[in-house]
Amino acid sequence: DVKVTQSSRYLVKRTGEKVFLECVQDMDHENMFWYRQDPGLGLRLIYFSYDVKMKEKGDIPEGYSVSREKKERFSLILESASTNQTSMYLCAGRGQPQETQYFGPGTRLLVL
Amino acid sequence: AQSVTQLGSHVSVSEGALVLLRCNYSSSVPPYLFWYVQYPNQGLQLLLKYTSAATLVKGINGFEAEFKKSETSFHLTKPSAHMSDAAEYFCAVRNQAGTALIFGKGTTLSVSS
């Protein structure tokens, strides 16, 4: 059974804090993704990575950065959290392009 | 550019009734299409996918979808709804570069007894 885990299910942070969201996959997949999910907007791609130390911007990268030092781990970083970054964050992993993306359970982040 | 439109943000059916969730896509290349389901407070789970093989795709939990190129549609159906089908459903198309998925805005399915 494939598995994508996220370090926290719920997180509360203050405006201006630096926030780290961690994602780990056990599928030996090259590709990993970070999405944010907001009501009425669906999922929007923030960043993805197709290899260690490689990253590409998605549709809404502003205010975020990522880190991939090891194949199995992909971190999303909010350098200075703002209230408009309150959202559900979903991580996913995938092998070849035609293969399935597997999602983690999500981290619900509240920025006060 | 690729895009996905899900018609109806909210669909309500009675238990035992037909479920029909609509998805139309736009793609400049032969599309790879997906349906995912999200139960409350959980991540997304793959229901089924179309990758240019059979046009009628069967998935988990009794769901199926038919790829219709002429209508640019990939609607999701289930003959008889169960209470446990209540969830949010997302249609997605692989982007042109093949690097990521583009998701629709989702349809919330409610099932009443």
Contacts between the chains, C-beta under 8 A, distances in Angstrom:
chain1	res1	chain2	res2	distance
A	4	B	43	7.5
A	9	B	41	7.9
A	31	B	99	7.6
A	33	B	100	6.3
A	35	B	103	7.8
A	40	B	9	7.0
A	40	B	105	6.1
A	41	B	105	6.1
A	42	B	90	6.4
A	42	B	103	4.5
A	42	B	104	5.7
A	42	B	105	4.0
A	42	B	106	5.1
A	43	B	44	7.7
A	43	B	90	6.8
A	43	B	101	8.0
A	43	B	103	4.2
A	44	B	103	7.7
A	45	B	100	5.3
A	45	B	101	7.8
A	45	B	102	7.9
A	48	B	99	6.4
A	48	B	100	5.5
A	50	B	99	6.9
A	56	B	99	6.9
A	58	B	100	6.7
A	90	B	43	5.9
A	90	B	44	6.8
A	92	B	44	7.8
A	97	B	32	7.9
A	97	B	94	6.7
A	97	B	98	3.8
A	97	B	99	7.2
A	98	B	32	6.3
A	98	B	51	5.3
A	98	B	94	8.0
A	100	B	34	7.8
A	100	B	46	5.1
A	100	B	49	6.6
A	101	B	34	7.9
A	101	B	46	7.7
A	101	B	101	6.1
A	102	B	46	7.7
A	103	B	36	7.7
A	103	B	43	3.9
A	103	B	44	4.2
A	103	B	45	7.3
A	104	B	43	5.2
A	105	B	41	7.9
A	105	B	42	5.8
A	105	B	43	4.5
A	106	B	41	7.7
A	106	B	42	7.2
A	106	B	43	5.2
